[in-house]
Amino acid sequence: MQIIRGLCNLKSDFPNSVVTIGNFDGVHRGHQMILEHVEHLAQAKHLRSVVITFEPQPEEFFQQDCPARLTRFREKWQRLSQYKIDDLLVVRFNTRMANLSAEMFLEDLLIRKLHVQYLVIGDDFHFGQKRIGNFAYLERMSKKYGFEVESFQALKLHDERISSTRIRLLLAQGEMDAAAELLGHSYSMWGRVIHGQELGRNLGFPTANVYLHRYKTPLLGVYAVLINGLQKMAIPGIANIGTRPTANGNTLLLEVHLFDFDQQIYGKMIQITFIKKIREEKTFESFSALKNQVQNDIQQVKQFFSAIPAKAKNPD
């Protein structure tokens, strides 16, 4: 998959294409269904396959207090790149884009620049100024410009539609298995190990401090986790994601204690997969009380992992 950053980097002789547009936050099972269809359609029709996404996401542009992303851009790209999609076009969402009419968006980007032959969208897709562009609008315009448009009904599970919003709610509630069912994989984050204040080491539990590149996360608290990126097999551990209120912290941080592992990993990029929520983060009356709680948490997580078959300890 080739990343094209910005409309200015589109080639003037871009080939005829199959296009889908969306945030693809989380790249959940509903998104996967659309991506597989675009992939197969492009191969069958010998067309270029294109995914268009926006940075920032439109709601992040319009809302000051928007929901936390499930995936930051790097994580989204990693998930999308698992599909045989030719191009990921990243369009900057700014005032100009927000004020662009639906017809100008369609005519300038999709028709003139991408030479769209097939457009595949979700059933809740809207675009253009005042969000007037929808499936009915695209059906009318497809006759004028000579392309085909398909709308995918949202995939449902247990009679509820799969959506990033629903997954975000499940993660916030600590329903990790239910969230994983909608995602098609356990929820994970990628981040680089950085130097920290060594609070965990001083308590007797050395931790890898992971920089998240996020202002907000969809989950907070203490979790049983699996860590990939350091060795062939996933390493079990325990993680806290929060602000460390007992230490008067105010910066969001992910701290991971890896079991039976003692190597220097500063600067390493690792994947942390959240398997089970243990408890909420809370303020303790003393560091001694915090240490006792961490000991109990670690014992609980080790017992949890001891009951899991080895083959289940290797997330994708």
C-alpha positions, 0 to 999 in steps of 0.5 A: 500500500502506497501512502499519498499525503495530500491532493498535491501529490496525486499524479496527473495520470492517475489510473481509473479507480475503485474508491472508498472513503471514511475514518476507518477508526479501529478498522473494525469488522464492518470496515474490513467487509468494505475493504475486502469488497474494494480489493476484490472489485479492483482486481476483477475490474483491473482498476486501482484501489484507493482508500481516502481518509482525513487528517485530522478526522472531521469531528476533530476539526469541528469539535474541541472535545471529540471522542478518543480515537481507537487508532492513531494514524500509524496504527490505522495504516498498519491495519489497512496495509493488511489488505491488497489496497493500492493507495491510501490517500490522506487528505488534510481536513481544514477550513477549505475542505470543510467549506467545499461543496459536495459537487466540488468534492466529487467533481474535483477529487473523485472524477477529475483526479482519481477517475473513479469508476466505482465508489463504495461507501458505508450507509452512514457516509456524508460529505461536502459542506453541510454534509449534503452528500449522501448515497441518494446524492451520489446515485443521482450524480453517478448518472451525470458523471458515469460511475457506479456507487454502492452503499454497504449496510452496517454489519450487525452482531447480536442485532446491533450495528458494529461501529467505532462508537460502540467499540469505544463504549465497550473499551471504556466499560472494560468489556475487552472480549466484546470489543475484540469480537467487533474489532475482529482482534484484541484491542492494542496500541503501539508506542515507543519505550521512553525514559520515565521517573522510575516509580515502578522500579522504586516500588520493586516493579520495573516498568517500560514507559510507553509514549502514546502520541495521544491526548486521550485514550478510549480506555484507562486503568489496569490491564492484563496485556501481551507485548509484541515487538521484542521477541518471537513470542508475545510476552505477558505482563500488566499495564497501567494507563492513566495519570498516576494520581498517587504520584500527583501525575497529570500526564497520560502515560502507559506503563507496562511491567513485563513478566520474566523479562529483563532486557534494555528496551529504551527506544523500542517500538512495541505493541501492547494488546489489552486482554482483560481489565483488572481494575480502575486506576485510583489514588492510594493513601501511601506508596506502601498501599500502592505497592501492596495493590500492585503485588495483588494485581500482578498475582491476579494477572499471572493466575489469569495467564496461567489458565490461557493456552499458549496459542492464545498468547500471540495476538496479531 
